[in-house]
Amino acid sequence: MTYAFYRLVAFFVRLLPLQGAYWLGLRICDLMFFLNRRGRIAVRENLRIVFEYQGIVPSRHLLDGCARKTFQYFGKYLADFIRYRKLTPAGVRERVSIQGLEHLEAIRDSKRGALMLTAHCGNWELGGAFIASMGIPINAVVRPVPSPSLERVFNFFREQRGLKVIPLAHAGVGIVKALRRGEVVALVGDRDFTGNGRPRAFFGRETSLPRGAAWFAHRLGIPIYLGFVTRAPDDTFLLRIHPPIDPADVQTEDEIQARIVAVMEDTIARNPCQWFIFDPFWPNELEESKPLPDTGEALRPG
């Protein structure tokens, strides 16, 4: 997304009431769905593998409908993110229900620090804002976008909501410093952006997954909490915080990673249309389907 296009869309999204902003986001991403053949095929194939892992042989109509719904949900996510800076801590809590509040309270009362792991599912930015609204110091490891101007705008929004930003390029040092201060570090666990991940079975097919959370937890003795914010039919949200994976109880990095994968698989399987991966997640699977060349470019979410 270019800076000029973002500013134009942001102007109308902030001007319109929430439902009008959602309508605009839906129409933009409907357009992207039809223009970006590569992204559309990638989403269909990713969904197919998620369904097949659950024993479902999806019809073409199911895959087409769910792929379009994924683009549409992402349109709503964009509208929410653009309006993100207008949210107060009280406003965040009004829109987000929570399951597992006791885990956040335990983090807040502890000086140990914690890793919070999520995925590109639902509205992960809102989850960070909710945690910050509880007075918990939280740092988000962020992958930069291609436009420096957009990057400054996005980070300004995050900092307004109480999140401190750790750039991906400096993640190692930033994570260690934040954990030593007894703070929370939030990461996403479903995309290997650094190339340092390890092959892992995910929904029954091998792909590279990031190992940073399991690596830090195992070596520093820091617990991992998995948390996911999913959209409800009425456009409110549910934040589900899972019980911690504590290295005191789980002895190896591999076992920590196995538990992470199991929770992510369950979460994505419950809401596959809210998993925003617009590239081939299992590249070998997409290569076998031999898609035609791109006919357009879509918004490229991280």
C-alpha positions in Angstrom: 0.0 0.0 0.0 1.5 3.3 -1.0 1.6 6.3 1.4 -0.6 8.5 -0.8 -3.2 5.7 -1.3 -3.2 5.1 2.5 -3.8 8.7 3.3 -6.7 8.9 0.9 -8.3 5.8 2.3 -7.6 6.9 5.8 -9.3 10.2 5.3 -12.6 8.6 4.3 -12.4 5.8 6.9 -12.0 8.3 9.7 -14.7 10.5 8.2 -17.3 7.8 8.0 -19.1 6.1 10.9 -17.8 2.6 11.7 -20.2 0.7 9.5 -19.5 3.0 6.6 -15.8 2.5 7.2 -16.3 -1.2 7.1 -18.3 -0.9 3.9 -15.4 1.0 2.3 -12.8 -1.6 3.5 -15.0 -4.4 2.2 -15.3 -2.8 -1.3 -11.5 -2.1 -1.5 -10.6 -5.7 -0.6 -13.3 -7.1 -2.9 -11.5 -5.2 -5.7 -8.2 -6.7 -4.6 -9.8 -10.2 -4.5 -10.7 -9.9 -8.2 -7.5 -8.1 -9.3 -4.8 -10.2 -7.6 -5.0 -13.7 -9.0 -1.8 -14.9 -7.2 -3.1 -13.8 -3.8 -6.5 -15.3 -4.5 -5.0 -18.7 -5.5 -2.7 -18.6 -2.5 -5.5 -18.0 0.0 -7.6 -20.8 -1.6 -4.7 -23.3 -1.4 -3.9 -22.3 2.2 -7.6 -22.8 3.1 -7.8 -26.1 1.3 -4.9 -27.5 3.4 -6.5 -26.2 6.6 -9.8 -27.9 5.7 -8.2 -31.1 4.6 -6.3 -31.4 7.9 -9.7 -31.5 9.6 -10.9 -34.3 7.3 -13.0 -31.9 5.1 -12.7 -32.3 1.3 -13.7 -28.7 0.4 -15.8 -28.0 -2.7 -14.7 -25.3 -5.2 -17.6 -23.1 -4.1 -16.6 -23.4 -0.4 -13.0 -22.4 -1.2 -14.0 -19.5 -3.5 -16.5 -18.2 -0.9 -14.0 -18.5 2.0 -11.2 -16.9 0.0 -13.4 -13.9 -0.7 -14.5 -13.8 2.9 -10.9 -13.7 4.0 -10.2 -10.7 1.8 -13.3 -9.0 3.2 -12.4 -9.7 6.8 -9.0 -8.1 6.0 -10.8 -5.1 4.7 -12.5 -4.7 8.1 -9.2 -5.2 9.8 -7.7 -2.3 7.7 -10.6 -0.1 8.7 -10.1 -0.9 12.4 -6.4 -0.3 12.2 -6.9 3.1 10.5 -9.3 4.1 13.2 -6.9 2.6 15.8 -5.5 5.9 17.0 -9.0 7.1 18.0 -9.5 4.3 20.5 -9.1 5.1 24.2 -8.2 2.3 26.7 -11.8 2.3 27.8 -12.9 2.1 24.2 -10.7 -0.9 23.6 -12.1 -2.7 26.6 -15.7 -2.0 25.5 -15.1 -3.8 22.2 -13.1 -6.7 23.4 -14.4 -9.6 25.5 -11.7 -11.8 27.1 -11.3 -15.4 28.0 -8.4 -16.1 30.3 -8.3 -12.8 32.1 -6.5 -14.5 35.1 -3.5 -15.1 32.9 -3.1 -11.4 32.1 -3.6 -10.6 35.8 -0.8 -13.1 36.6 1.5 -11.4 34.1 0.7 -8.0 35.6 1.4 -9.1 39.1 4.6 -10.9 38.2 8.0 -9.2 37.7 9.3 -12.2 35.6 8.4 -10.9 32.1 6.5 -12.9 29.5 6.4 -13.7 25.9 3.0 -13.2 24.2 2.6 -15.1 20.9 -0.1 -14.6 18.4 -0.7 -15.1 14.6 -1.9 -13.1 11.7 -5.4 -13.9 12.7 -8.3 -11.7 13.6 -7.0 -8.4 14.9 -3.6 -8.9 16.6 -3.0 -5.2 17.0 -6.1 -4.8 19.1 -4.9 -7.6 21.4 -1.8 -5.6 22.1 -3.8 -2.5 22.8 -6.0 -4.4 25.2 -3.0 -5.7 27.2 -1.6 -2.2 27.3 -4.9 -0.9 28.6 -4.5 -3.1 31.6 -1.4 -1.3 32.6 0.9 -4.1 31.4 4.1 -2.8 29.7 4.2 -4.5 26.2 6.7 -4.4 23.4 5.7 -5.6 19.9 8.3 -7.0 17.5 7.3 -5.4 14.2 8.3 -6.2 10.6 8.8 -2.9 8.8 6.7 -2.0 5.7 8.3 -0.9 2.5 7.3 2.8 2.9 9.2 4.6 5.7 6.5 7.2 5.8 3.8 4.5 6.5 6.1 2.9 9.0 6.3 6.1 11.0 2.5 6.5 10.9 1.9 2.8 12.0 4.4 3.0 14.8 2.9 6.3 16.0 -0.5 4.6 16.2 0.9 1.7 18.2 2.8 3.9 20.6 -0.4 6.0 21.2 -2.1 2.8 22.3 0.7 2.0 24.8 2.8 -0.4 22.7 6.6 0.0 22.5 8.0 -1.1 19.1 10.9 -3.4 18.6 12.0 -3.4 14.9 12.5 -6.9 13.5 16.1 -6.1 12.5 17.0 -5.5 16.2 14.7 -8.1 17.7 17.2 -10.1 19.6 18.7 -7.3 21.7 15.3 -5.6 22.1 13.6 -8.8 23.4 16.2 -9.5 25.9 16.2 -6.0 27.3 12.4 -5.9 27.6 12.3 -9.3 29.3 15.0 -8.2 31.8 12.8 -5.2 32.7 10.0 -7.7 33.5 7.9 -6.6 30.5 5.8 -8.5 27.9 7.2 -9.0 24.4 4.6 -9.8 21.7 5.6 -11.8 18.6 3.7 -13.5 15.7 4.4 -17.2 15.4 3.1 -18.1 11.9 5.4 -16.3 9.5 9.2 -16.9 9.2 10.3 -13.4 8.1 13.9 -13.8 9.0 14.7 -17.1 7.3 16.0 -18.5 10.6 13.0 -20.8 11.2 13.0 -24.6 11.1 10.9 -26.9 9.0 7.8 -28.0 11.0 4.6 -29.9 10.2 1.8 -27.4 10.3 -1.7 -28.6 9.4 0.1 -31.8 8.3 2.3 -30.2 5.7 5.9 -29.1 6.3 6.8 -25.4 6.2 9.2 -23.1 7.9 8.0 -21.6 11.2 9.7 -19.0 13.4 11.4 -20.5 16.4 12.2 -17.2 18.3 9.6 -17.5 21.0 10.5 -21.1 21.8 14.2 -20.3 21.7 14.0 -17.3 24.1 11.6 -19.2 26.4 13.8 -22.2 26.7 17.1 -20.3 27.2 15.8 -17.5 29.5 13.2 -19.5 31.4 10.4 -17.1 30.4 6.8 -18.4 30.0 4.9 -18.1 26.7 1.3 -17.1 26.6 -0.6 -17.6 23.3 -3.3 -15.0 22.7 -5.6 -14.4 19.7 -8.2 -11.8 19.0 -11.0 -13.0 16.7 -13.9 -11.0 15.3 -17.5 -11.9 16.3 -20.5 -11.6 14.0 -21.5 -8.3 15.6 -18.0 -6.9 14.9 -16.9 -7.0 18.5 -13.9 -9.1 19.4 -12.9 -12.0 21.7 -9.4 -12.1 23.1 -8.6 -15.7 24.2 -5.5 -16.0 26.4 -4.3 -19.6 26.7 -2.6 -21.1 29.8 1.2 -20.5 29.8 3.8 -22.8 28.3 6.3 -22.6 31.1 9.9 -23.9 30.4 10.0 -25.1 34.0 7.4 -27.7 33.0 8.4 -28.2 29.4 12.0 -29.3 29.1 13.0 -28.9 25.5 12.7 -26.2 22.8 11.2 -28.7 20.5 8.4 -29.6 22.9 7.7 -25.9 23.5 7.4 -25.4 19.7 5.1 -28.4 19.4 2.7 -27.0 21.9 2.8 -23.6 20.1 1.9 -25.3 16.8 -1.0 -27.2 18.3 -2.6 -24.1 19.7 -2.1 -22.1 16.5 -3.6 -24.9 14.5 -6.7 -25.1 16.7 -7.2 -21.3 16.6 -6.8 -21.0 12.8 -9.1 -24.1 12.2 -11.8 -22.4 14.3 -11.7 -19.2 12.2 -9.9 -20.0 8.9 -11.4 -17.0 7.1 -9.7 -14.7 9.6 -6.2 -16.0 8.9 -4.6 -13.3 6.8 -1.9 -15.0 4.8 -2.0 -13.8 1.2 1.1 -15.6 0.0 1.7 -19.4 -0.4 2.2 -20.7 3.1 3.2 -24.1 1.8 5.1 -23.0 -1.4 5.5 -26.6 -2.7 1.8 -27.1 -2.5 1.1 -24.1 -4.6 3.8 -25.0 -7.2 2.1 -28.3 -7.7 -1.1 -26.4 -8.7 0.8 -24.4 -11.4 -1.1 -21.1 -11.1 -1.1 -18.6 -14.0 1.0 -15.4 -13.8 -0.3 -12.5 -11.8 -2.8 -10.2 -13.4 -2.7 -7.5 -10.7 -1.3 -6.5 -7.3 -3.2 -6.6 -4.1 -2.5 -5.0 -0.7 0.4 -6.8 0.7 -0.2 -7.3 4.4 2.5 -8.5 6.7 
